[in-house]
Amino acid sequence: MKKSVLLKHIGKRIKDIRVGKGLSQVDLVGRIEGKIDTTNISRIESGRTNPTIFTLYRIAEALEVQLSEITGFQETNEN
């Protein structure tokens, strides 16, 4: 899978989950600890930036979903 396709897929999943929960980008940013703003969320949702795995994890926590729901990849229980 091309990087651009993957980033758009992840961004669409984040937006779909956020909208499905009735949250605005401002609402989502308010739930995330750390330095992230609506510009970052907009860029992630549109696939225009490559977020770190930690950023994706924090977004997943804020949306109250598993990281795998955003990425489409299965999580493992390895330490």
N, C-alpha and C positions, 0 to 999 in steps of 0.2 A: 504494500500500500504506500502510495506517495505521501510525503510529509504533509503537503497542503491538504490532501484529502482527509488524512487523519485529524489534523487540527480543525478542519471544518466539521467533521463528525463529532468530535469532542465538544466543540463550541455549541453545536446544535443540540446535543444532549443536555448540556448545562442549561441552555435557554428553555428548552422544552420542559425540563423538570422545574425550573424556577417559575415559569409562567403557569404550569400546572398546579403549583402550590400557591398561586395568587401573589407572588412576590415581584416587586419591581427591582431593578438593578440597585437602587438606593437601599431597599430593604435587605437585599443580599449582602451588600457591602457592610451594613450595620451588624450583620451576624458573624462576620469574618474578623478574627483577631489578626492584627498585623497591618502592614502597609499595602493596602489594595484599595483602589477607588473605582468609581463607575467607568472611567476611561479604560482601566485595565479589564474590567468585566466585559465591556463592550468589545474590546479587541479580542478577548478570549472567545466570546460567543460568536464572533464573525470569522474566527479562524485566522486573524491577522497577526497573532503573536503566539509564541511557543511557551506556555506556562511551565513552571517547574512542577515536578511531581508533588512537592510539598504544597504548592499553591492549589493544585487540583485536589489534594487531600483536604485542605482547609475549606475549599468550596463544597466538597462533598459533605463534610461535617456540618457546614452552615445550612445545607439543603436537607440534612438528615437522611442521607442515602449512603450506600456503600460506594467506594471509589469505582468499583467494577461497573456500577450503573452508569457512570459518566464515561468511562473509557471503553466499556464493552469487553474488557479483559477480565478473566477470572482471577480472584485473589487466592493466595495460598496462605497457609498458617505457618510458614517457615519463619524461624527467628533470624 
